[in-house]
Amino acid sequence: MTDLMREIDLEYRAASGITDRRFYKIYYSHIHSFPLLILGQNPGGESDGTDLAASDSYFEGWEHDYVRFRNDPRYTLAGPMCRLLADALDTCSTDALRQVPATNVIFQRSRNTSGLNLTLADAAKESRPHLGKVIREVGPHTILLISKTAYDLFIVHHCERKSVQEDVIPRIYTPNGRHRACIFLSARARASALNREVNLFVVGHPSKFADRHEWSAVLAALRDGITRVGLRPINEAGVLRDIPAITSYDSAL
């Protein structure tokens, strides 16, 4: 799989003209066949080369950003994502979490959305063929999208038109300035890269919303959804495998 990850990386560099990893990020984990895929909006951080990464190459040792930096306050997403996944998948094993592939709908890095040098739609379009290859390699039946914006971009750029069916389960909202933020919804859609339907779960960005009182309802709804699609508990889902030990951090949360 490392050869494919390198190939996708090189193809994205050639297509985008971005060759310095300070300005883009594709992988947060090893990419391999798995029933669950995590997709965020786009990589954050600075362009000064100080951003943390569990692997400087292609995660050959099954490193994982969320697991590696879960106790590092500089990586604000890692700890909340580990706690979210541990709760959703009913596991306390970091070896289990290291097997969950993660990437973004947009590969260009920016400190915030307004920091992108092109529109969200154009940035998602730029990444689309390369993310499509990642999706085909993983072959998930369930995708967890981190933010409503990531979901909106995914269904426009990676799903067949008119195939999206949002569940009747009420959305969960939280105050967010002038407008409420949607921090949970579930749906199904036909993914173009897979030519079949996938389950979609959407949660608000955990680094921003995990301390809201509505978050307990988000966790409960996600647990119910992950149970419904057969991924909870993860140890009984038949997807765990032997992977290299990581000596630089523990194997338990």
N, C-alpha and C positions, 0 to 999 in steps of 0.2 A: 504493500500500500504506500510505502514511502516514495516509490518511483512515481506513482500517480500524484501524490501530494506535491512533489517537486515539479511535475509536468504542469499541474494546474497553476502553481505559483509562477512558473516561467511564462505561461500563456497569458496570465493576467498582467504581468509586467510588460510584455510585448504589446498587448492591446491597449493598456492604459497609459503607457509611457512612464509609469512610476516604478523606479527600480530600487529605491531606498526604503528599507523597512521602517524607517522612522515615519513614513507617510502612509503606510498601509499595513494591514494585518489580516491574514486569512484564517489561520488556525489557532485554536485555543487548546487543542487536544489531538490525539491520534485520530485519523479518519479511517473508518472500517465499517463493515456491515453491523447494523444495530437497529433495534426497533424504535428507538427514540433519538431525535436530533434536536439540539437547542439552537435557536437562531435569535440573535440580537439585532439591533438596528445597524450600528456601525461601531468600529473600535474607537474608543475615546483616547485621551492622553495627550501628551505633548509631542512635539516634533524634534526634541533635543536628544533623543536616544536614551532617555532615562526610564522609559516605561518598562514594567516588569513582564517577563515572559518565561514560562517554565522550560522552554526549549528555544535555542537559537537556530535550530534547523527544522526538522520535520517530525518532532515528537516520536523519534524511533524507539525510545524507552518507555512509551506510554505515559509520558509526563502529562500533566493537566494543569492549566493555569488556575482554575478554581480551587483545586485541591492543594496545589503547591503554596498558594498565597492566601489560604483561608484565614490565617492568623496574622496577616500583615496588613495593618491599617492603611498602607499606601495603595493597596489594591481594593478599592471600596466594594467592588461587586463580588469578589471571591467568597468571602465568609457568608454573606447572605444567600448566595446561590448554592453553596454547599448545604446550608441549613434547609433551604427550600427543597432541594433534590432529595436530601436524606429523609425529610418528612414525607414527600410525595411518593418516594419509592420504598419507604419503610426499611431503611438500611442505616447502619452506623459504620459501614466499611468504606474507607476511601478508595480501596481497590475496586469496589463496585462503581463508585462515582467516576473513577478515572476512565471507565469504559463508555461513558456517555459523550458522544461527539458534540462539539460546539463550534459555531462560527457565526457569521453575521450576514444580513441581507446586502449590506454595503461593505466593501473592503477598505475604502479610503478612511484614514484616521482623521479625527477632528476632536478638539477639546469639547465642543458642543455642536448641536445641529447647525447653528448659524455659522460655525467655523468652516463648514464644507465650502469648497470653491466652485461647487456646482449644485444644482437642485437635488433634492432627495430622489426624485424620479430619475434624473439622469445618472446619478450615482448608482442607484439600484440597477438601472439598465446596463451600465458599464460592467457590473459584477455578475449579471444574470447568467451568461453562458458558463462561467467558471463555477458559480454556485450550483448550477444545474448538474455539473459533473460530480460535485461533492454529494448532492442529494441522491444521484443515481448510485454512487458508491455505497453510501450508508443504507439506502433502501428503507427508510423508516416507515412504519405505519402510523406513527404519532410524532408531531412536531410541537415543541414548546417554544413559543415566541415571547421574547422578553421586551415588552412594550406594545401598546396598541399601534404605534407607528410602524414597528417591524411587521406586525400583522397586516396592516393596510398595504404596505409595500409588497409583502409576499403574495397576497391574493391577486394583486394587479399584475405583477411581473412573473409569477411562477405557478399560477393556477388557471385552469381553463375558464373562460368567461361564462358567467351564469351558473357555475358549478358550486359556488359557496352556499352552504346551508348552515346558518347559525342556530344553535340549540335554543330551545325555549327556556332553559335555565336562565334566571335573571342575571344580567350583567351586574358586576359589583363596581361601585364608583367611590371616589374619595375626593374631598375638596382639593382644588388645585388652581389657585388664583381666581380669575373670572369664571372659569369653566371647570366642571368636574372632570376628573381623569378616570377613564375606564381601566380598572386594575384586574378584572377577570372577565373572560368570556370563553366559550367553547364553540367549535364549529367543525364542519367537515368540508373538504373541497377536493377536486380532482387535480393533483399535482402534475403539471405538464412534463416534468423530467421523468416521472414514474409511469405516466399514463394510467393512473389509478387514483382512487380516493385515499386521503389521509385524514387522520384526526388532528385537529388543531386546538391547542390550549394557549390562551394568552394571559400573561400576568404583567402587572406593572413592574417597572424596574425595581428589583429588591433593594438596591442601595438607596433608593429614594423613598420607597413606600413601606418597607418592612416594619417600620415603627408606628404605622397608623393603626388605629383600633380596628379598621376594616380588614386588616391583614389576616386575622384569624379566620375570617370567612373565606378569604382567598385560598388559604391553605386547605380548609375543609373541602371547598369545591374542587380544588386540584386533586386532592386525595381521592375523592369520589370518582373523578374522571379517569385518573390513572388506574384505579381499580377496575373501572368499567372496561377499559381497553386491555386489561390483562397484564399490566406491568408492575402491579403492586401485590405482594412484595417482590422486589427485583430478584431475590435469590431463588424464587420458585418460578420465574418466568423463562428459565432455560436459556439465558443469554450471557451468563457469566463465563469467563474463560481464564486460563492461566496467563498471567501477564508478568513482566519483569518486576521485581521488587524495587522500590525507590527508597534508598537508604537516607536521603536527605530530609524526609518527613515521615511521620507515622502512618500506619495503615488503618487507624481508627480515628473517628471524629472526636 
